[in-house]
Amino acid sequence: MECKKCKKTYDDSFAFCPYCGKKKEVIHPGVKTCALRIDMIKAFNDNELIDFAENMPKGDAKKIRDYLDAPVMREVYVCYARKLSFNTRVRRESTHKCGHVDSFGILQTYLVEPTENICQTHSYRCGSEFSSESEYITFLICVEKAVLLRSMVPYIGKTVFFTKESIPYDVERMEERSAKAAEWFRSIVDEFHEAHRQRRN
């Protein structure tokens, strides 16, 4: 979809624009973006698959097609990894929400890795008034409620869940660790700004 603020295009499954951070307006999804019954077949558990087969129209090709193409209008819970970075080239804090694939990989290690390992530092030379700058990145985990979209279907059971109770991750612990990571990130940004002020003086 296109962001109404910065006009850039990003994945419909994102709740925020990854370029400017503007929250996506809640729009009732149409058939083009909403998950269809035919998309959901591989994601159904045994009971859902049996119910699906029992309710499929019999002996009428058009009704079967209509049944398969019907949108599945339901809310789901989505686990996302959010990346925070302080880009010193432009000297501002920025945010970016990782996609389902990246989020799944981060979720697998988030609870077992030390908090410090989730905070990464990348150095580079930028040719500005300083000889070297750094971009500090930390990952935060957030759980959001959203309408099930077609792009989410492959990630059901990985980053997308039908109920909050079905999330296999320790959300409370992830939120606690996210708060610590955010605090670490903020201290790094504050330290950099203080060092910047001292160099200018």
N, C-alpha and C positions, 0 to 999 in steps of 0.2 A: 504494500500500500504506500501511498505518498503522504509524507508528513506535511500537515497544513502550515507548520511554522517554517521549516527550512527547505521544504519542497523536495527532499531526497526520498528515494524509495527504499523500503526495508521489508523484512519478512512479516506477514500478517500475524504470525503467532506472537510477536513481541508486544508487550503492553506499553512500552516506551520507545520512542525513537532513539536508536543507538547513536545517532549523530548529534542531536541537540538535547535529548533527554525529555522532550515533551511527551506527556502521557497521551496515549492513543484515545481518541474519542470512542465511547462505547456505541457501536453501530450494530444493529441486529443483523447478523450475517446472512447473506443470501445463499442460494444453493451452490454458487461457485466456490465459496470459501468454507461453508459449513460441511462437516463430515457427513457422508452419505452412508446408508445401510451397507451398500456394496463395499465401501471402504473399511467398514468395521468388522467384516467377517473374520479376518485373521486375529483381531484383537479380542473377540468374544471368548469368554470362558465357556466351559461345557454347558452349563445351564442356559446361558445367553444364546449359545449356538442352537440348542434344542428348541428354545422358545422362538428363535428366528425362523427355523425350519417349519415349526408347527403353524406359525402365523402367515407364512408365505401363501399367497393366493394360488389355487390349483386350477389347471386347465385353461388359463387365459394369459397368453403371452404379454399382452399390453399391461394387464394388472401386475404381472410379475415384474416387468420392467419398471413400472411406476413405483412398486414396492421397494425395489432395489435402489432406485434413484431418489427415494425420499430422504430429506435431511434428518439427521439425528440431532435434535435440538436439546442439548443438555449441557450443564455446567461441569467443569472438571477442575482439579487442582493441579497447578503446574509448578514444578521445582526448577528454579533458575539459578545460575551462577552469574553474579553481577561483578564486573571488573571495574575497579576504581584506579585511575591513574592520574598522576600529576605531571603534565607535560610541560617541562620547563622551557621549551622553545616558545610557547605562547604564554607561559607562566599562569596557568589556570588549572583548576581541578576539572577532570572530565570523567564521565561514566559511560560504560558500554555493557549491554546485556549479552551474554554469550548465547549462542544458539543451542538447540536441544542436544546435538552431538557433543559439543564441548562441555555443556552443563553435565551430561551424563558421566563423562570421564572425570570431571572435578568432583561430582557427588560421590563417586566410588572411593575416593581417597580422602575426602574432606574430614571424616570422623577419625581416621587413623593417623593422619599426618600431624606433626606438631604445628601449632598456629604459625610459628615463624616460617615454616616451609611454604605456607600458603601465600606469604608476602614475598614477592620477588623483586629484585632490583636489577635494572638493565642500564648500563652506562653507554654513552656515545659522545662523540665530539660534534658540536653544532656550529662552531665558528662564530659564536656571538662574543659578547664582552668577556665571557668566561671561557677557559680552555676546555672545560668538559662540563657536561650536564648529566642529569640522571632522571629516569622516569621510574617512579615507584608504582608497582602494581600490587593490588591485593584483591582476593576474591571473596565476595560475600554471597551467602545463600539466602534466597527469598522464596516464599511460597505464595502464589497468587491464585485467585479464583478467576476462571475465564470460560468462555464458551468454546466447546470442542470444535476445532477446525480441522480441515482435511490434512493440513501440514503437520498436525500433532499426532495423527493416527499411528505412524511408525514408531512413536516414542511412548506409547501407552505401556505402563509398567516400568518405564525407565525414568522419564521426567514428567510424565502426564499420568494422573490417577483419577479414577472415577469418584472417589470419596477421600476425605482427609484421613480417615482411618486406614485407608489402603496404602498410604505412603509408607514405604519400608524404611525410610530414613528417620533418625532421631531428630525431628525438627527442632525440638526445644534445645537440644545440645548444639545443633548447627547455628541457631540464632544466637546462642550464648557465645560461641566461637566467632561468629560474624561480628558481634559487638566488640570483641577483643581485637580482631583484625582491623576494624574500622578505627578503633582508638589508636592502634599502632600506626596506621596510615596517616591519621591526622597529626600525630606527633612528628612524623617524618616531614610532612608538609610545613609544619610550624618551624621545625629546626632549619629547613632549607630557607624559608623566608627570613629567619633571623640571621642566618649566615650571609644572605644576600644583602641585608641592610648594613651589616657590619663591613662588608667589602666595599659598599658604596661610600661609607663614611671613612 
